[in-house]
Amino acid sequence: MTFHSKLSMLLVSTVLVAPGVWAQDVVKQKPAGHVNKRDLDGNGVISKSEFMTDAETRFRAKDSNGDGQLSKEERAAAHSQAQQRRAERAARRQQP
């Protein structure tokens, strides 16, 4: 078997196996209530209205001075808070 044949087989197997592995990681990271807390009427789907309500809530939480705009400082603070939350979740996942 030539080097190119081996390389081709490796690439094909990676393409076929990797999405399943990545999907498993994504499923593990999503909390059970991830969709449910946004599905305000409990019908199992998220409507545009429910999506926009969630987006508005998140925007208001980031708009610390309430002026209806996100300044560079507010965006940086929100980014920093999100990084901290991600680090805390990662640390919890590492605990036995």
Buried (B, 14 or more C-beta within 10 A) or exposed (E): EEEEEEEEEEEEEEEEEEEEEEEEEEEEEEEEEEEEEBBEEEEEEBEEEBEEBBEEEEEEEBBEEEEEEBEEEBEEBBEEEEEEEEEEEEEEEEEE
